[in-house]
């Protein structure tokens, strides 16, 4: 996942760090991921962090710092190995860790700092299916009973559909044949 594909992930640079990371951290926590293209563990951790940023739905932002391009920023944070991740909240560096870690540990790290996934709101509520005409339901359920004669749940559904269609005697016959 590239930063362009996820609104919660962005590339951080030294000249924009004040606005992009420190200022934004006053509103929402920002994880700062120091990485490099040639770094093997970064290739594991980076996509995992991006996935979490997406799953957490804006509960935190992920700032990606390429140490090859942003050596001054890496030096300012005294990054000695990569990957290294720092958490910035309320304009302050509050925690961090060197190296890659499993997803469960990353989630625990976030939870420790009060960062929980936000509930995803569905874009459009699903419309309730149109009610089925009782006679159509009887036809469909008769076919299901023929295909699965041992399925008592389908037989019960057929009996209910028959009652709705006004075929009380046939519904009673099916219900009487069902186990108690």
MARBA-3410 file (N, C-alpha, C, O; in Angstrom, 1 decimal):
180
0.9,-1.2,0.0,0.0,0.0,0.0,0.9,1.2,0.0,1.8,1.3,0.8 ~ 0.6,2.1,-0.9,1.4,3.3,-1.0,0.7,4.4,-0.2,-0.5,4.4,0.1 ~ 1.5,5.4,0.3,0.9,6.5,1.0,-0.2,7.2,0.3,-1.2,7.6,0.9 ~ -0.1,7.2,-1.1,-1.2,7.8,-1.9,-2.5,7.1,-1.8,-3.6,7.7,-1.9 ~ -2.5,5.8,-1.5,-3.7,5.0,-1.5,-4.4,5.0,-0.2,-5.5,4.6,-0.1
-3.7,5.6,0.8,-4.3,5.6,2.2,-4.2,7.0,2.8,-3.1,7.5,2.9 ~ -5.4,7.6,3.1,-5.3,9.0,3.6,-4.7,9.1,5.0,-4.4,10.2,5.4 ~ -4.5,8.0,5.6,-3.9,8.0,7.0,-2.4,7.7,7.0,-1.8,7.7,8.0 ~ -1.8,7.6,5.8,-0.4,7.4,5.6,0.2,8.5,4.7,-0.4,8.8,3.6 ~ 1.3,9.0,5.1,1.9,10.1,4.3,3.5,10.0,4.4,4.0,9.5,5.4
4.2,10.6,3.4,5.6,10.7,3.5,5.9,12.0,4.3,5.4,13.0,4.0 ~ 6.9,11.9,5.2,7.3,13.0,6.0,8.6,13.5,5.6,9.5,12.7,5.3 ~ 8.8,14.8,5.5,10.1,15.4,5.2,10.5,16.4,6.2,9.7,16.9,7.0 ~ 11.8,16.7,6.3,12.3,17.6,7.3,11.6,19.0,7.2,11.3,19.6,8.2 ~ 11.5,19.5,6.0,10.9,20.8,5.8,9.4,20.9,6.1,8.9,22.0,6.3
8.7,19.8,6.1,7.3,19.8,6.4,6.9,19.1,7.8,5.8,19.0,8.1 ~ 8.0,18.7,8.5,7.8,17.9,9.7,7.0,18.6,10.8,6.1,18.1,11.4 ~ 7.2,19.9,10.9,6.5,20.7,11.9,5.0,20.7,11.7,4.2,20.4,12.6 ~ 4.6,20.9,10.4,3.2,21.0,10.1,2.6,19.6,9.9,1.5,19.3,10.5 ~ 3.3,18.7,9.2,2.7,17.4,8.9,2.7,16.4,10.1,1.8,15.6,10.2
3.7,16.5,11.0,3.7,15.6,12.1,3.4,16.3,13.4,2.4,15.9,14.1 ~ 4.2,17.3,13.8,4.0,17.9,15.2,2.6,18.5,15.3,1.9,18.3,16.3 ~ 2.2,19.4,14.3,0.9,20.0,14.4,-0.2,19.0,14.3,-1.2,19.1,15.1 ~ -0.2,18.1,13.4,-1.2,17.1,13.3,-1.4,16.2,14.5,-2.5,15.8,14.9 ~ -0.2,16.0,15.2,-0.3,15.2,16.4,-1.1,15.9,17.6,-1.4,15.2,18.6
-1.4,17.1,17.4,-2.2,17.8,18.4,-3.7,17.3,18.3,-4.4,17.4,19.3 ~ -4.0,16.8,17.1,-5.4,16.3,16.9,-5.5,14.8,16.9,-6.4,14.3,17.5 ~ -4.5,14.1,16.4,-4.5,12.7,16.3,-3.0,12.2,16.5,-2.1,12.8,15.9 ~ -2.8,11.1,17.2,-1.4,10.5,17.3,-0.8,10.2,16.0,-1.5,9.8,15.0 ~ 0.5,10.4,15.9,1.2,10.1,14.6,2.3,9.2,14.9,3.2,9.4,15.7
2.3,8.0,14.2,3.4,7.1,14.3,4.4,7.5,13.2,4.0,7.7,12.0 ~ 5.7,7.6,13.5,6.7,8.0,12.6,7.6,6.8,12.3,8.3,6.3,13.2 ~ 7.5,6.3,11.1,8.3,5.1,10.7,9.5,5.5,9.9,9.4,5.9,8.8 ~ 10.7,5.3,10.5,12.0,5.5,9.8,12.4,4.2,9.1,12.5,3.2,9.7 ~ 12.5,4.3,7.8,12.8,3.1,7.0,13.7,3.4,5.8,14.1,4.6,5.6
14.1,2.4,5.1,14.9,2.5,3.9,14.5,1.4,2.9,14.1,0.3,3.3 ~ 14.6,1.7,1.6,14.3,0.7,0.6,15.1,-0.6,0.7,14.5,-1.6,0.4 ~ 16.3,-0.5,1.1,17.2,-1.7,1.1,17.0,-2.5,2.4,17.6,-3.5,2.5 ~ 16.2,-2.0,3.4,16.1,-2.6,4.7,15.1,-3.8,4.6,13.9,-3.5,4.4 ~ 15.5,-5.0,4.9,14.6,-6.2,4.9,13.5,-6.1,5.9,12.4,-6.2,5.5
13.8,-5.9,7.2,12.8,-5.8,8.2,11.8,-4.7,7.9,10.6,-4.7,8.3 ~ 12.2,-3.6,7.2,11.3,-2.5,6.9,10.3,-2.9,5.9,9.1,-2.4,5.9 ~ 10.6,-3.9,5.1,9.7,-4.4,4.1,8.6,-5.2,4.7,7.6,-5.4,4.1 ~ 8.8,-5.7,5.9,7.8,-6.4,6.6,7.0,-5.5,7.5,5.8,-5.5,7.5 ~ 7.7,-4.6,8.2,7.0,-3.7,9.2,6.2,-2.6,8.5,5.1,-2.4,8.9
6.8,-2.0,7.4,6.1,-0.9,6.7,4.7,-1.3,6.3,3.7,-0.6,6.6 ~ 4.5,-2.4,5.5,3.2,-2.7,5.0,2.2,-3.1,6.2,1.0,-2.8,6.1 ~ 2.8,-3.6,7.3,1.9,-4.0,8.4,1.4,-2.7,9.1,0.3,-2.6,9.5 ~ 2.3,-1.7,9.2,1.9,-0.4,9.8,0.8,0.3,8.9,-0.1,0.9,9.4 ~ 1.1,0.2,7.6,0.1,0.8,6.7,-1.3,0.1,6.7,-2.3,0.8,6.7
-1.3,-1.2,6.9,-2.5,-1.9,7.0,-3.2,-1.5,8.3,-4.4,-1.3,8.3 ~ -2.5,-1.4,9.4,-3.1,-1.0,10.7,-3.6,0.4,10.6,-4.7,0.7,11.1 ~ -2.9,1.3,9.9,-3.4,2.7,9.8,-4.7,2.7,9.0,-5.6,3.5,9.3 ~ -4.8,1.8,8.0,-6.1,1.7,7.3,-7.2,1.1,8.2,-8.3,1.6,8.3 ~ -6.9,0.0,8.9,-7.8,-0.7,9.7,-8.3,0.2,10.9,-9.5,0.1,11.3
-7.4,1.0,11.4,-7.8,1.9,12.6,-8.6,3.1,12.2,-9.0,3.9,13.0 ~ -8.7,3.3,10.9,-9.7,4.3,10.3,-9.4,5.7,10.8,-10.3,6.4,11.1 ~ -8.1,6.1,10.9,-7.8,7.5,11.3,-7.6,7.7,12.8,-7.5,8.8,13.2 ~ -7.6,6.6,13.6,-7.3,6.7,15.0,-5.8,7.1,15.2,-5.5,7.7,16.3 ~ -5.0,6.9,14.2,-3.6,7.4,14.2,-3.2,7.6,12.8,-3.8,7.0,11.8
-2.2,8.5,12.6,-1.7,8.7,11.2,-0.3,8.0,11.2,0.4,7.9,12.2 ~ 0.1,7.6,10.0,1.5,7.0,9.8,2.3,7.9,8.9,2.0,8.1,7.8 ~ 3.4,8.4,9.5,4.3,9.3,8.7,5.5,8.4,8.4,6.2,7.8,9.3 ~ 5.8,8.3,7.1,6.9,7.4,6.6,8.1,8.4,6.3,8.0,9.3,5.6 ~ 9.2,8.0,6.9,10.5,8.8,6.7,11.5,7.9,6.1,12.0,7.0,6.7
11.9,8.2,4.8,12.9,7.5,4.1,14.2,8.0,4.6,14.6,9.2,4.3 ~ 15.0,7.3,5.4,16.2,7.8,6.0,17.3,8.1,4.9,18.2,8.9,5.2 ~ 17.2,7.5,3.7,18.2,7.9,2.7,17.9,9.3,2.2,18.9,10.0,1.8 ~ 16.7,9.7,2.1,16.3,11.0,1.6,16.3,12.0,2.7,16.5,13.2,2.5 ~ 16.0,11.6,4.0,15.8,12.5,5.1,16.8,12.2,6.2,16.5,12.0,7.4
18.1,12.3,5.9,19.2,12.0,6.8,19.2,12.9,8.0,19.5,12.6,9.1 ~ 18.9,14.2,7.7,18.8,15.2,8.8,17.8,14.9,9.8,18.0,15.0,11.0 ~ 16.6,14.4,9.4,15.5,14.1,10.3,15.9,12.8,11.1,15.6,12.8,12.3 ~ 16.5,11.8,10.4,16.9,10.6,11.1,18.0,11.0,12.2,17.9,10.4,13.3 ~ 18.9,11.9,11.9,19.9,12.3,12.9,19.2,13.1,14.0,19.6,12.9,15.2
18.2,13.9,13.7,17.6,14.7,14.8,16.8,13.7,15.8,16.8,14.0,17.0 ~ 16.3,12.6,15.3,15.7,11.6,16.1,16.7,10.6,16.7,16.3,9.7,17.4 ~ 17.9,10.8,16.4,19.0,9.8,16.8,18.7,8.4,16.4,18.9,7.5,17.3 ~ 18.2,8.2,15.2,17.9,6.9,14.7,19.2,6.1,14.5,20.0,6.6,13.7 ~ 19.4,5.0,15.2,20.7,4.3,15.1,20.5,3.0,14.2,21.5,2.5,13.7
19.3,2.5,14.1,19.0,1.3,13.3,17.6,1.5,12.7,16.8,2.2,13.2 ~ 17.4,0.8,11.6,16.0,0.8,11.0,15.5,-0.6,10.8,16.3,-1.5,10.7 ~ 14.2,-0.8,10.9,13.2,0.3,11.1,13.2,0.7,12.6,13.6,0.0,13.5 ~ 12.9,2.0,12.7,12.6,2.6,14.1,11.3,3.3,14.0,11.1,4.1,13.0 ~ 10.5,3.2,15.0,9.2,3.8,15.0,9.0,4.7,16.3,9.4,4.2,17.4
8.6,5.9,16.1,8.3,6.8,17.2,6.8,7.2,17.2,6.2,7.3,16.1 ~ 6.2,7.4,18.4,4.9,7.8,18.5,4.9,9.3,19.0,5.5,9.6,20.0 ~ 4.2,10.2,18.3,4.2,11.6,18.6,2.7,11.9,18.9,1.8,11.7,18.1 ~ 2.5,12.4,20.1,1.1,12.8,20.6,1.2,14.2,21.2,2.2,14.5,21.9 ~ 0.3,15.0,20.9,0.2,16.4,21.5,1.5,17.1,21.2,2.0,17.9,22.1
2.1,16.9,20.1,3.4,17.6,19.7,4.6,17.1,20.4,5.7,17.7,20.3 ~ 4.5,16.0,21.1,5.6,15.5,21.9,5.9,14.0,21.5,5.0,13.3,21.2 ~ 7.2,13.7,21.5,7.6,12.3,21.3,7.3,11.6,22.6,7.8,11.9,23.7 ~ 6.4,10.5,22.6,6.0,9.9,23.8,6.6,8.4,23.9,6.7,7.9,25.0 ~ 6.9,7.8,22.8,7.4,6.4,22.9,7.9,6.0,21.6,7.8,6.7,20.6
8.5,4.8,21.5,9.0,4.3,20.3,9.6,2.9,20.5,9.7,2.4,21.6 ~ 10.0,2.3,19.3,10.7,1.0,19.4,11.5,0.9,18.2,11.2,1.3,17.1 ~ 12.7,0.2,18.3,13.5,-0.2,17.2,13.1,-1.6,16.7,12.7,-2.4,17.4 ~ 13.3,-1.8,15.4,13.1,-3.1,14.8,11.7,-3.4,14.5,10.7,-2.7,14.9 ~ 11.5,-4.5,13.8,10.1,-5.0,13.4,9.6,-5.8,14.6,10.3,-6.3,15.4
8.2,-5.8,14.6,7.6,-6.7,15.6,6.3,-7.2,15.0,5.8,-6.7,14.0 ~ 5.8,-8.3,15.6,4.5,-8.9,15.0,3.3,-8.0,15.2,3.3,-7.0,16.0 ~ 2.3,-8.2,14.4,1.1,-7.4,14.4,0.5,-7.3,15.7,0.0,-6.2,16.1 ~ 0.4,-8.4,16.4,-0.2,-8.4,17.8,0.5,-7.4,18.7,-0.1,-6.7,19.5 ~ 1.9,-7.4,18.6,2.6,-6.5,19.5,2.4,-5.1,19.1,2.4,-4.2,19.9
2.3,-4.8,17.8,2.0,-3.5,17.3,0.6,-3.0,17.8,0.5,-1.8,18.3 ~ -0.4,-3.9,17.8,-1.7,-3.5,18.3,-1.6,-3.2,19.8,-2.3,-2.3,20.3 ~ -0.8,-4.0,20.5,-0.7,-3.8,22.0,0.0,-2.5,22.2,-0.4,-1.7,23.1 ~ 1.0,-2.1,21.4,1.7,-0.8,21.5,0.7,0.3,21.4,0.7,1.2,22.2 ~ -0.1,0.2,20.4,-1.1,1.2,20.1,-2.1,1.3,21.3,-2.5,2.4,21.7
-2.6,0.2,21.7,-3.6,0.1,22.8,-3.0,0.8,24.1,-3.7,1.5,24.8 ~ -1.7,0.5,24.4,-1.0,1.0,25.5,-1.1,2.5,25.5,-1.1,3.2,26.6 ~ -1.2,3.1,24.4,-1.2,4.6,24.2,-2.6,5.1,23.9,-2.8,6.2,23.4 ~ -3.6,4.3,24.2,-5.0,4.7,24.1,-5.5,4.8,22.6,-6.5,5.5,22.3 ~ -4.8,4.1,21.7,-5.2,4.2,20.3,-5.9,2.9,20.0,-5.4,1.8,20.0
-7.2,3.0,19.7,-8.1,1.9,19.4,-8.7,2.1,18.0,-8.8,3.2,17.5 ~ -9.0,1.0,17.3,-9.6,1.1,16.0,-10.9,1.8,16.1,-11.7,1.6,17.0 ~ -11.2,2.7,15.1,-12.5,3.4,15.0,-13.5,2.5,14.3,-13.1,1.8,13.4 ~ -14.7,2.6,14.7,-15.7,1.8,14.0,-15.9,2.3,12.6,-16.0,3.5,12.4 ~ -15.9,1.4,11.7,-16.1,1.7,10.3,-17.6,1.9,10.0,-18.4,1.0,10.4
-18.0,3.0,9.5,-19.4,3.3,9.2,-19.6,2.8,7.8,-18.9,3.3,6.8 ~ -20.6,2.0,7.5,-20.8,1.6,6.2,-21.3,2.7,5.3,-22.0,3.6,5.7 ~ -20.8,2.8,4.1,-21.1,3.9,3.2,-22.6,4.0,2.9,-23.1,5.1,3.0 ~ -23.2,3.0,2.6,-24.7,3.0,2.4,-25.3,1.9,3.2,-24.9,0.7,3.1 ~ -26.3,2.2,4.0,-27.0,1.1,4.7,-27.7,0.2,3.6,-28.2,0.7,2.6
-27.6,-1.1,3.9,-28.2,-2.0,2.9,-29.8,-2.0,3.1,-30.3,-2.0,4.2 ~ -30.4,-1.9,1.9,-31.9,-1.9,1.9,-32.4,-3.3,2.3,-31.8,-4.3,1.9 ~ -33.4,-3.3,3.1,-34.0,-4.6,3.4,-34.6,-5.3,2.2,-35.1,-4.6,1.3 ~ -34.4,-6.6,2.1,-34.9,-7.3,0.9,-36.5,-7.1,0.8,-37.1,-7.1,1.9 ~ -37.0,-7.0,-0.4,-38.4,-6.9,-0.5,-39.1,-8.2,0.0,-38.6,-9.3,-0.2
-40.2,-8.0,0.7,-40.9,-9.2,1.2,-41.3,-10.1,0.1,-41.8,-9.6,-1.0 ~ -41.1,-11.4,0.3,-41.4,-12.4,-0.7,-42.9,-12.7,-0.7,-43.5,-12.9,0.4 ~ -43.5,-12.8,-1.8,-44.9,-13.2,-1.9,-45.1,-14.6,-1.3,-44.3,-15.4,-1.6 ~ -46.0,-14.8,-0.4,-46.2,-16.1,0.3,-46.2,-17.3,-0.7,-45.7,-18.3,-0.5 ~ -46.9,-17.1,-1.8,-47.1,-18.1,-2.8,-45.7,-18.4,-3.5,-45.4,-19.6,-3.8
-44.9,-17.3,-3.8,-43.6,-17.5,-4.3,-42.7,-18.2,-3.3,-41.9,-19.1,-3.7 ~ -42.8,-17.9,-2.0,-42.0,-18.5,-1.0,-42.4,-20.0,-0.9,-41.5,-20.8,-0.8 ~ -43.7,-20.4,-1.1,-44.1,-21.8,-1.0,-43.4,-22.5,-2.2,-42.9,-23.6,-2.0 ~ -43.4,-22.0,-3.4,-42.8,-22.6,-4.5,-41.3,-22.8,-4.3,-40.8,-23.9,-4.5 ~ -40.6,-21.8,-3.8,-39.2,-21.9,-3.6,-38.9,-22.9,-2.5,-37.9,-23.7,-2.6
-39.7,-22.9,-1.4,-39.4,-23.8,-0.3,-39.7,-25.2,-0.6,-39.1,-26.1,-0.1 ~ -40.7,-25.4,-1.5,-41.0,-26.8,-1.9,-39.8,-27.4,-2.6,-39.5,-28.6,-2.5 ~ -39.2,-26.6,-3.5,-38.0,-27.0,-4.2,-36.9,-27.3,-3.2,-36.1,-28.3,-3.4 ~ -36.7,-26.5,-2.2,-35.7,-26.7,-1.2,-35.9,-28.0,-0.4,-35.0,-28.8,-0.2 ~ -37.2,-28.3,-0.1,-37.5,-29.5,0.7,-37.2,-30.7,-0.2,-36.8,-31.7,0.3
-37.5,-30.6,-1.5,-37.3,-31.7,-2.4,-35.8,-31.9,-2.5,-35.3,-33.1,-2.6 ~ -35.0,-30.9,-2.5,-33.5,-31.0,-2.6,-32.9,-31.5,-1.3,-31.9,-32.2,-1.3 ~ -33.5,-31.1,-0.1,-33.0,-31.5,1.2,-34.1,-32.0,2.0,-34.6,-31.4,3.0 ~ -34.6,-33.2,1.8,-35.8,-33.8,2.5,-35.5,-34.0,4.0,-36.4,-34.1,4.8 ~ -34.2,-34.1,4.4,-33.9,-34.3,5.8,-33.8,-33.0,6.6,-33.6,-33.1,7.8
-33.8,-31.9,6.0,-33.7,-30.6,6.6,-35.0,-30.1,7.2,-35.8,-29.6,6.5 ~ -35.1,-30.3,8.6,-36.4,-29.9,9.2,-36.6,-28.4,9.3,-37.7,-27.9,9.3 ~ -35.5,-27.6,9.3,-35.6,-26.2,9.3,-36.3,-25.7,8.0,-37.2,-24.8,8.1 ~ -35.9,-26.3,6.9,-36.6,-25.9,5.6,-38.1,-26.3,5.7,-38.9,-25.5,5.2 ~ -38.4,-27.4,6.2,-39.8,-27.9,6.3,-40.6,-26.9,7.2,-41.7,-26.6,6.9
-40.0,-26.5,8.3,-40.6,-25.5,9.2,-40.9,-24.2,8.4,-42.0,-23.6,8.5 ~ -39.9,-23.7,7.7,-40.1,-22.5,6.8,-41.2,-22.7,5.8,-42.0,-21.8,5.6 ~ -41.3,-23.9,5.2,-42.4,-24.2,4.3,-43.7,-24.1,5.0,-44.7,-23.6,4.5 ~ -43.8,-24.7,6.2,-45.1,-24.7,6.9,-45.5,-23.3,7.2,-46.7,-22.9,7.1 ~ -44.5,-22.4,7.6,-44.8,-21.0,7.9,-45.3,-20.3,6.7,-46.2,-19.5,6.7
-44.6,-20.6,5.5,-45.0,-19.9,4.3,-46.4,-20.4,3.9,-47.2,-19.6,3.4 ~ -46.7,-21.7,4.1,-48.1,-22.2,3.7,-49.1,-21.5,4.6,-50.2,-21.2,4.1 ~ -48.8,-21.3,5.9,-49.8,-20.6,6.8,-50.0,-19.2,6.2,-51.1,-18.7,6.2 ~ -48.9,-18.5,5.8,-49.0,-17.1,5.3,-49.8,-17.1,4.0,-50.5,-16.1,3.7 ~ -49.7,-18.2,3.2,-50.4,-18.3,1.9,-51.9,-18.8,2.1,-52.6,-18.8,1.2
-52.3,-19.1,3.4,-53.6,-19.6,3.6,-53.9,-21.1,3.5,-55.0,-21.5,3.6 ~ -52.8,-21.9,3.4,-52.9,-23.3,3.3,-52.7,-23.9,4.6,-51.7,-24.6,4.9 ~ -53.7,-23.7,5.5,-53.5,-24.2,6.9,-53.5,-25.7,7.0,-52.6,-26.2,7.8 ~ -54.3,-26.4,6.3,-54.3,-27.9,6.5,-53.0,-28.5,6.1,-52.4,-29.4,6.8 ~ -52.4,-28.0,5.0,-51.1,-28.6,4.5,-50.0,-28.2,5.5,-49.1,-29.0,5.8
-50.0,-27.0,6.0,-49.1,-26.5,7.0,-49.1,-27.4,8.3,-48.1,-27.8,8.8 ~ -50.4,-27.7,8.7,-50.5,-28.6,9.9,-50.0,-29.9,9.7,-49.4,-30.5,10.5 ~ -50.2,-30.5,8.5,-49.7,-31.8,8.1,-48.2,-31.8,8.2,-47.6,-32.8,8.7 ~ -47.5,-30.8,7.7,-46.0,-30.7,7.7,-45.5,-30.6,9.2,-44.6,-31.3,9.6 ~ -46.2,-29.7,9.9,-45.8,-29.5,11.3,-46.0,-30.8,12.2,-45.2,-31.1,13.0
-47.1,-31.5,11.9,-47.3,-32.8,12.6,-46.2,-33.8,12.3,-45.9,-34.7,13.2 ~ -45.6,-33.8,11.2,-44.6,-34.7,10.8,-43.2,-34.4,11.3,-42.3,-35.2,11.3 ~ -43.1,-33.1,11.8,-41.8,-32.7,12.3,-41.5,-33.3,13.7,-42.5,-33.5,14.5 ~ -40.3,-33.6,14.1,-40.0,-34.1,15.5,-40.3,-33.0,16.5,-40.2,-31.8,16.2 ~ -40.7,-33.4,17.7,-41.1,-32.5,18.7,-39.9,-31.8,19.3,-40.1,-31.0,20.2
END
